[in-house]
Amino acid sequence: MGYARVSTSEQNLENQIEALEHYGVSRDMIYTDKMTGGTMKRPGLQKALRMALMLKADFCVWKLDRLGRTTMGILSTVQLFEDNEVTLISVTEPLDLSTPTGKLLVTQLASFAELERNLIQERTMRGLEQARAEGRIPGRPESMTEERKARAIEMLGAGATIKAILAELKTMPGPTIGRTKVYNWVKDYRMLHPEDPTDDR
């Protein structure tokens, strides 16, 4: 069995698939995911695990961090393989789980995989914070535009309900806006302006 994973839909799985095929895994026995390794609940991984356990087949990955990005997730899966006589193979890493040294190496690689994930998250958060500080807010456009905020404040002052405010804001120019966004904005606004006499509606 083979398993390949990349973190986002923009990334390409082909290099991993080709490496697994070169190792001897048939393409129709390779399962894939395009999602974070922070969770082990991935559709492709779950299918590959079920097949490997059922067939008692070797389980091949390009690198151990393709299996996951958390120490506990990787080690619990390794234990599952050991309990069911399934051999884990990393095409680019010398894993031998039949020896104490091999088991130690797996633990170290799993820890490094989690560390790298945490560092990536930290760099991403710093980038977002810097972008906000510079007025460059990445991601989806803000649906509560300044014009919508001004109108919402005006309607709140007049005692309008959230339903009425939402209906009004939907008629104004700007990105698509939903009830949850308006409700949360009103909630935050009232927390910041406790002197506002309007009730939560």
Buried (B, 14 or more C-beta within 10 A) or exposed (E): BBBBBBBEEEEEBEEBBEBBBEBEBEEEBBBBBBBBBBEBEBEBBEBBBEBBBEEEBBBBBBBBBBBBBBBEBBBEBBEBBBEEEBBBBBBEBEBEBEEEEBBEBBBEBBBEBBEEBEEEEEEEEEEBEEEEEEEEEEEEEBBBBEEBBEBBBEBBEEEBBBEEBBEBBBEEEBEEBEEEBBBEBBEEBBEEEEEEEBEEE
